[in-house]
Amino acid sequence: MSTNKSADFIDTMGEWFDKFPAIPKNGREVLVKIAPIISLVFGILGILIGISGLGILTIFSPVAFLGGATGYGAGFLSALIYLVSSVVLLISYPGLKAHKYKGWKLLFWSQAIDLVGGLVSMAIISAIIGALIGFYLIYQIRSYYK
């Protein structure tokens, strides 16, 4: 996906989420402050769970099951997708901490990849609800990143 198409897609989704009610300014500022911490913590946990979902780190396998990594075929693929999403989330940490748009964009793509993982694992309803909530929160803080 070229940068222009990516930006167009992000802007189009922004138009959709701009129609939702806004979180008060102090609430958005709190989200901006905790976003780097959340990306770091959930990035690390997601990597551990993704690795365990692939069967490599079996001590965390029960946690991976709770995250949706079930079965062998779709479960393996969804665990791999969640692993990629978690790596992207972890990579977003420095940009989010520095209030860079690149960090916000990585947070966006992590959420998009996570949605794909939920759809692959056949957790369709929860994946869509989670994505709506996640994208709503992400777009609420978009203006804080330059």
Residue, then its C-alpha position, 0 to 999 in steps of 0.5 A: m500500500s503506497t503512502n498516499k493510499s495509506a493516508d487516504f484510508i486513515d483520513t477516510m476512517g477519520e471522517w467516520f470517527d469524527k462523527f462520534p461524540a468527542i471525549p472531553k479534552n482532559g480525558r484525551e490528554v490522559l489517553v495521550k499520557i498513558a498511550p505509550i505505557i499501554s503500547l509498551v505493556f500490551g506490546i510485550l504481553g502480546i509478544l509473549i502470548g503470540i509466541s505461546g500461541l505458536g506453541i513456542l513458549t508453552i507456559f503461556s499457552p492458557v493465556a494465549f487460549l484466552g486471547g483467541a489462539t485456538g485450534y491448529g490452522a486458524g489458531f496458528l495464523s491468528a497467533l502469528i497475526y497477533l504477534v505481528s500486531s504486538v510487535v507493531l504496537l511495541i515499535s509504536y512506543p517511542g513515537l507515542k512517547a515523543h508525540k510523533y504522528k509516526g507513532w500514532k500511525l503505527l498504533f493505528w496499524s496495530q489496531a487494524i492488524d489486530l482486527v484481522g487477527g480477530l476475524v481470522s480466529m472467527a471471533i468476529i463480533s468481539a473483533i468488530i466491537g474491539a476494533l470500533i472501541g480501539f479506533y474510536l480512542i485512537y482517533q480521539i487522540r490523533s490531533y495530539y501527534k504531529 
